[in-house]
């Protein structure tokens, strides 16, 4: 039944996160024909708001089939959508979509149900499926998805075989907003000398032992060139070093915001000792739209 | 002149921090004869409040000579008291006391003016001098002072030769108050099975890669036995491992709050693989009072 309604024409893809929401009208060729982005993340809304919000999105983008991914499927979202267990592929995820009605589906997240390494994702699985469907990542690969809760993902035979989450983005935000380092962390992290110094310092396996230097240097009137860059370099550097150890040195494909991809690419090149090497990178929004298209094709 | 007024009878020692303040009347034998503790840290007071606050402390504890240590000497405190550079001993610190009047002195902090590892302390130097003066730590030793900004200190010939700061306590508080882990971090960290599991996980050199497991386990209905314990074990475990690498395995003397000393002692014993070994530990408040006594003796 669902297949008869969707999978052929344009549709709406919604990446509905904790604090932000991005929605696109996706054409048959996968191109974004229209988009809207706002701060109506799930925590900005009450439980009864979601149906009305979805109607408003259709008023803006067209009365079309809609796929929603991200935290909208969590226990704080519209309708809790159970995780699919690893290893998971596009078919398993498509089959577990929670259909609110025949035109409106919530994409499930993916869970790694390992007692020694429990982990979950919601939204990234759509980007991963999109990157695979676009032919931008091979079926056996290591992926890195930078963000608030960055993911390192192992793909085996086109399936999400396992993954680990790094709270790098959230820690960076916590330090910049609430810690004693906040005054020295104003502004955006950039891939410059400060970032590179942070990546170097992260090599000692104890990035947390270097954070306070940002404050101490300021007090000793020898301020860091770039506080946010240094802290970002420390945290991303530690993450990248651990990720590369786990992947056996295999360079990951990056899927994320272009500015974050750039920071991760710089850290990876530095850790690999090859400043010219640039890991393949894909825009996370494009990957999300491609992932929704691929999931709908499972019903065609 | 100063020597004629102080160093012979009882005096008041004040550990005046960012958020808290502890003051004691210290008898000639170094014993606390009276004390008061409150939340009148420097950030709770306006610049003009300090003289009045000091007068009130004297009303409570006696009209006696007073030594003040901690953030009271910072640029946000009563009177900025320049740091003494490493290597620093009791004499150098005593000579740099900022005398507001002949009966009231602010103890300077200590700075490590290394471009590659800038660092500062304010208050811990008093505890270190106290531990030395009490004969509880040898002149050549590694010390660890747990806290919001934990310090690992190298003593050489009775001087503070160098040190490094770990924002372990602040990070733990940030994660417990502001992060996505907060709901799973309610309660106090204790040295139990959860803490031990965190110390184990910190062994992989990437404690930050294990934090999210606390959240994921909860979502997968397999909650950690002890969220605050696990996170504390991860952070303290990472700090202790790095500290022991730096000290060449030399077990540090602990100076701090008894509950924190206990957590650090548990982590050290676990990392050393010797559950029976307990590092020597000294109460931080007793060390502070002893340090003030020792500084005053420099004027006797």
HADDOCK unambig.tbl for C-alpha pairs under 7 A between the chains (distance, minus, plus):
assign (segid A and resid 117 and name CA) (segid B and resid 213 and name CA) 6.57 0.50 0.50
assign (segid A and resid 118 and name CA) (segid B and resid 213 and name CA) 5.61 0.50 0.50
assign (segid A and resid 118 and name CA) (segid B and resid 216 and name CA) 5.67 0.50 0.50
assign (segid A and resid 118 and name CA) (segid B and resid 217 and name CA) 5.48 0.50 0.50
assign (segid A and resid 119 and name CA) (segid B and resid 213 and name CA) 6.02 0.50 0.50
assign (segid A and resid 119 and name CA) (segid B and resid 216 and name CA) 4.90 0.50 0.50
assign (segid A and resid 120 and name CA) (segid B and resid 216 and name CA) 5.77 0.50 0.50
assign (segid A and resid 165 and name CA) (segid B and resid 209 and name CA) 6.40 0.50 0.50
assign (segid A and resid 165 and name CA) (segid B and resid 212 and name CA) 6.29 0.50 0.50
assign (segid A and resid 166 and name CA) (segid B and resid 208 and name CA) 6.46 0.50 0.50
assign (segid A and resid 166 and name CA) (segid B and resid 209 and name CA) 4.92 0.50 0.50
assign (segid A and resid 166 and name CA) (segid B and resid 212 and name CA) 6.80 0.50 0.50
assign (segid A and resid 167 and name CA) (segid B and resid 208 and name CA) 6.92 0.50 0.50
assign (segid A and resid 167 and name CA) (segid B and resid 212 and name CA) 6.54 0.50 0.50
assign (segid A and resid 174 and name CA) (segid B and resid 174 and name CA) 6.88 0.50 0.50
assign (segid A and resid 205 and name CA) (segid B and resid 205 and name CA) 5.27 0.50 0.50
assign (segid A and resid 206 and name CA) (segid B and resid 238 and name CA) 6.94 0.50 0.50
assign (segid A and resid 206 and name CA) (segid B and resid 242 and name CA) 6.39 0.50 0.50
assign (segid A and resid 208 and name CA) (segid B and resid 166 and name CA) 6.46 0.50 0.50
assign (segid A and resid 208 and name CA) (segid B and resid 167 and name CA) 6.93 0.50 0.50
assign (segid A and resid 209 and name CA) (segid B and resid 165 and name CA) 6.40 0.50 0.50
assign (segid A and resid 209 and name CA) (segid B and resid 166 and name CA) 4.93 0.50 0.50
assign (segid A and resid 212 and name CA) (segid B and resid 165 and name CA) 6.28 0.50 0.50
assign (segid A and resid 212 and name CA) (segid B and resid 166 and name CA) 6.80 0.50 0.50
assign (segid A and resid 212 and name CA) (segid B and resid 167 and name CA) 6.54 0.50 0.50
assign (segid A and resid 213 and name CA) (segid B and resid 117 and name CA) 6.57 0.50 0.50
assign (segid A and resid 213 and name CA) (segid B and resid 118 and name CA) 5.61 0.50 0.50
assign (segid A and resid 213 and name CA) (segid B and resid 119 and name CA) 6.01 0.50 0.50
assign (segid A and resid 216 and name CA) (segid B and resid 118 and name CA) 5.68 0.50 0.50
assign (segid A and resid 216 and name CA) (segid B and resid 119 and name CA) 4.88 0.50 0.50
assign (segid A and resid 216 and name CA) (segid B and resid 120 and name CA) 5.75 0.50 0.50
assign (segid A and resid 217 and name CA) (segid B and resid 118 and name CA) 5.49 0.50 0.50
assign (segid A and resid 238 and name CA) (segid B and resid 206 and name CA) 6.94 0.50 0.50
assign (segid A and resid 242 and name CA) (segid B and resid 206 and name CA) 6.40 0.50 0.50
